[in-house]
Amino acid sequence: MYAARYFHKELALFLIDLCRLTYVQYKKNGEFHIPKGFQLIKQFKARSLHSQEWFGFILESPDSILIAFRGTQSDPDWVSDAQVFQRSYPYVPDSGLVHDGFLSIYESCRDEIMNVYETVPPYKKLYITGHSLGGALATLHALDARVNTDFTQVLMYNYGSPRVGDTTFKRTFRSFVPISIRFVNFYDLVPKLPPPIIKSFLLKKTIYYNHVPTPMKFAIQKESVLENHSLNTYEEGVKSFP
């Protein structure tokens, strides 16, 4: 399995814990516990429709920078998730089309994040993570960071991410971000969205969606759709890998 070359169980489980903290940050209005060995260098908000919400944070250790994006929590987030029409990814020329709702959220916090990167050493590894909607934002950010920052080592792990863009975006992402893993529960509905083909009678066109590389899949059936998508289930799935 291609993804297995870049799989580190301890790292994957740690990044799941960071994804959990993004939900704590949201629910507690910016308050959360900083993991030992790291310092908080930035919390950031993003705009979902017209709502400014906590959407993640950036941590620093002696040898790494970590950024985590939050998944869907609010009604505006759900509406953004449903904005499946596409537009051009603006940060890399000729890189394809991406989900309008996901890109709108990312655009609203992108400059703030990039300004932080100018203040940290580029020799450090950049780790990017997110769950659900946060996984989609992590994907948009990973390509942007790899092309438009001085970081030489960029790695993305995401969990239960929906599809983000078209075939051209997939190819561009694969070219620039070879070290990425999407953890996917077979019974989770979110990675099956948006569907790969959407026929828009309003626009008289067909919209295509593809996943970026590279999946590591497991199959854990819980008692509800929400449980199949939960971080606890993804933690269980990661632990099942050798």
C-alpha positions as CSV (number, residue, x, y, z in Angstrom):
1,M,0.0,0.0,0.0
2,Y,1.5,3.4,-1.1
3,A,0.2,5.2,1.9
4,A,1.8,2.7,4.3
5,R,5.2,4.2,3.5
6,Y,4.2,7.4,5.2
7,F,2.1,5.9,8.0
8,H,3.2,6.4,11.6
9,K,0.7,5.2,14.1
10,E,1.8,7.3,17.0
11,L,1.7,10.4,14.8
12,A,-1.7,9.5,13.4
13,L,-3.1,9.1,16.9
14,F,-1.5,12.3,18.1
15,L,-3.1,14.2,15.2
16,I,-6.5,12.7,16.1
17,D,-6.0,14.3,19.5
18,L,-5.3,17.6,17.9
19,C,-8.5,17.3,15.8
20,R,-10.4,16.7,19.0
21,L,-8.9,19.9,20.5
22,T,-10.4,21.9,17.5
23,Y,-13.8,21.0,18.7
24,V,-13.0,21.9,22.3
25,Q,-11.7,25.2,21.0
26,Y,-15.0,25.9,19.3
27,K,-17.2,24.8,22.1
28,K,-15.2,26.7,24.8
29,N,-14.7,29.9,22.8
30,G,-11.0,29.5,22.2
31,E,-10.0,27.7,25.4
32,F,-8.2,24.3,25.1
33,H,-5.3,22.5,26.6
34,I,-2.0,22.8,24.8
35,P,-0.2,19.4,24.4
36,K,3.0,19.0,26.4
37,G,6.1,20.0,24.4
38,F,4.3,22.5,22.2
39,Q,3.5,26.1,22.4
40,L,0.5,27.9,20.8
41,I,1.5,30.4,18.2
42,K,-1.9,31.2,16.7
43,Q,-5.6,30.5,17.0
44,F,-7.6,31.5,14.0
45,K,-11.2,32.0,13.1
46,A,-12.8,31.6,9.7
47,R,-16.0,32.8,8.1
48,S,-18.7,30.2,7.4
49,L,-21.3,32.2,5.4
50,H,-21.6,35.3,7.6
51,S,-20.5,33.7,10.9
52,Q,-17.0,34.1,12.3
53,E,-16.1,30.9,14.2
54,W,-13.1,29.3,15.8
55,F,-11.7,27.0,13.2
56,G,-8.3,25.8,14.4
57,F,-4.9,26.6,15.7
58,I,-1.1,26.4,15.0
59,L,1.3,24.8,17.4
60,E,5.1,24.8,17.4
61,S,7.7,22.4,18.9
62,P,11.5,22.5,18.6
63,D,11.3,20.6,15.2
64,S,7.8,21.0,13.9
65,I,4.8,23.3,13.1
66,L,1.4,21.7,13.4
67,I,-1.9,23.2,12.1
68,A,-5.3,21.6,12.8
69,F,-8.7,22.5,11.2
70,R,-12.1,21.9,12.7
71,G,-15.0,19.9,11.2
72,T,-18.6,20.8,10.9
73,Q,-20.4,22.1,14.0
74,S,-22.7,25.0,13.2
75,D,-25.7,25.6,10.9
76,P,-23.6,27.9,8.7
77,D,-21.0,25.0,8.4
78,W,-23.7,22.7,7.1
79,V,-24.8,25.2,4.5
80,S,-21.2,25.7,3.4
81,D,-20.8,21.9,3.1
82,A,-23.8,21.9,0.7
83,Q,-22.3,24.5,-1.6
84,V,-21.1,21.9,-4.0
85,F,-20.7,24.1,-7.1
86,Q,-17.0,24.5,-8.0
87,R,-14.6,27.3,-8.8
88,S,-10.9,27.5,-9.6
89,Y,-8.4,26.9,-6.9
90,P,-6.8,30.3,-6.7
91,Y,-3.4,29.6,-5.1
92,V,-1.7,27.4,-7.8
93,P,-2.1,28.2,-11.5
94,D,-4.1,25.7,-13.6
95,S,-4.7,23.4,-10.6
96,G,-8.4,22.6,-11.2
97,L,-11.7,23.2,-9.6
98,V,-12.7,22.8,-6.0
99,H,-15.8,22.9,-3.7
100,D,-17.0,26.5,-3.4
101,G,-18.2,26.2,0.2
102,F,-14.9,24.7,1.5
103,L,-12.8,27.2,-0.5
104,S,-14.9,30.1,0.9
105,I,-14.1,29.1,4.5
106,Y,-10.4,28.5,3.7
107,E,-10.1,31.9,1.9
108,S,-11.3,33.7,5.0
109,C,-8.5,32.4,7.2
110,R,-5.7,31.8,4.7
111,D,-3.8,35.1,4.9
112,E,-3.8,35.0,8.7
113,I,-2.2,31.6,8.6
114,M,0.3,32.4,5.9
115,N,1.4,35.5,7.9
116,V,2.2,33.3,10.8
117,Y,4.4,31.0,8.6
118,E,6.6,34.0,7.8
119,T,7.6,34.2,11.4
120,V,8.6,30.5,12.0
121,P,11.7,28.7,10.7
122,P,11.0,27.0,7.4
123,Y,13.4,24.1,8.1
124,K,10.8,22.7,10.5
125,K,8.4,20.0,9.3
126,L,4.8,21.2,8.7
127,Y,2.1,18.8,9.8
128,I,-1.5,19.5,8.6
129,T,-4.5,17.7,9.9
130,G,-8.3,17.9,10.2
131,H,-11.4,15.8,10.6
132,S,-14.5,16.0,8.3
133,L,-14.9,19.5,6.9
134,G,-11.6,20.1,8.6
135,G,-10.1,17.4,6.5
136,A,-11.2,19.3,3.4
137,L,-9.7,22.5,4.7
138,A,-6.5,20.6,5.5
139,T,-6.4,19.4,1.9
140,L,-6.8,22.9,0.4
141,H,-4.2,24.2,2.8
142,A,-1.6,21.4,2.1
143,L,-1.3,22.2,-1.5
144,D,-1.2,26.0,-0.8
145,A,1.5,25.5,1.9
146,R,3.6,23.2,-0.3
147,V,3.7,25.7,-3.2
148,N,3.5,29.1,-1.5
149,T,5.7,28.7,1.6
150,D,9.3,27.9,2.3
151,F,8.6,24.7,4.1
152,T,10.5,21.9,2.5
153,Q,8.6,19.1,4.3
154,V,4.8,19.2,4.3
155,L,2.8,16.2,5.6
156,M,-1.0,15.9,5.8
157,Y,-3.1,13.3,7.6
158,N,-6.8,13.8,7.6
159,Y,-9.8,11.8,8.9
160,G,-13.2,11.3,7.3
161,S,-12.7,14.0,4.7
162,P,-15.2,14.7,2.0
163,R,-14.1,15.0,-1.7
164,V,-12.6,18.4,-2.4
165,G,-12.0,18.9,-6.1
166,D,-12.0,17.6,-9.6
167,T,-9.5,15.4,-11.4
168,T,-7.1,18.2,-12.3
169,F,-7.0,19.2,-8.6
170,K,-6.4,15.6,-7.6
171,R,-3.5,15.4,-10.0
172,T,-2.0,18.7,-9.0
173,F,-2.3,17.7,-5.3
174,R,-0.6,14.4,-5.9
175,S,2.3,16.1,-7.8
176,F,3.0,18.6,-5.0
177,V,2.0,16.8,-1.8
178,P,3.2,13.2,-2.1
179,I,3.2,12.7,1.7
180,S,-0.5,12.6,2.6
181,I,-2.9,10.1,4.0
182,R,-6.7,10.1,4.1
183,F,-8.0,7.8,6.8
184,V,-11.4,6.4,5.6
185,N,-14.0,4.3,7.4
186,F,-15.8,2.3,4.8
187,Y,-19.1,2.8,6.7
188,D,-18.6,6.6,7.0
189,L,-20.9,8.5,4.7
190,V,-18.9,11.8,4.7
191,P,-16.0,10.5,2.5
192,K,-18.7,9.5,-0.1
193,L,-19.7,13.2,-0.4
194,P,-20.0,15.1,-2.6
195,P,-20.9,12.3,-5.1
196,P,-18.3,11.8,-7.9
197,I,-20.7,13.1,-10.5
198,I,-23.3,15.8,-10.1
199,K,-25.5,16.8,-13.0
200,S,-26.6,20.5,-12.6
201,F,-29.7,21.2,-14.6
202,L,-29.6,24.8,-13.4
203,L,-26.1,25.4,-14.9
204,K,-26.5,22.8,-17.7
205,K,-23.3,21.1,-16.8
206,T,-21.8,18.1,-15.0
207,I,-19.6,18.5,-12.0
208,Y,-17.0,16.0,-11.1
209,Y,-15.4,15.2,-7.8
210,N,-12.4,13.1,-7.0
211,H,-10.5,12.2,-3.7
212,V,-6.9,13.3,-3.4
213,P,-4.4,10.5,-2.6
214,T,-3.7,8.4,-0.6
215,P,-6.3,6.4,1.4
216,M,-5.8,4.1,4.3
217,K,-9.1,2.3,4.7
218,F,-10.8,0.3,7.5
219,A,-14.3,-0.9,8.1
220,I,-15.9,-0.3,11.5
221,Q,-19.8,-0.3,11.7
222,K,-21.3,1.5,14.7
223,E,-24.9,2.1,15.6
224,S,-25.4,5.4,13.9
225,V,-24.2,7.6,11.0
226,L,-22.6,10.0,13.5
227,E,-20.7,7.3,15.3
228,N,-19.3,5.9,12.0
229,H,-17.9,9.4,11.4
230,S,-16.7,10.1,14.9
231,L,-13.1,10.7,15.9
232,N,-13.4,7.9,18.4
233,T,-14.2,5.5,15.5
234,Y,-11.2,6.8,13.5
235,E,-9.0,6.4,16.5
236,E,-10.2,2.8,16.7
237,G,-9.5,2.3,13.0
238,V,-6.0,3.8,13.2
239,K,-5.2,1.5,16.1
240,S,-6.2,-1.5,14.0
241,F,-3.4,-0.9,11.5
242,P,-0.2,-2.9,12.1
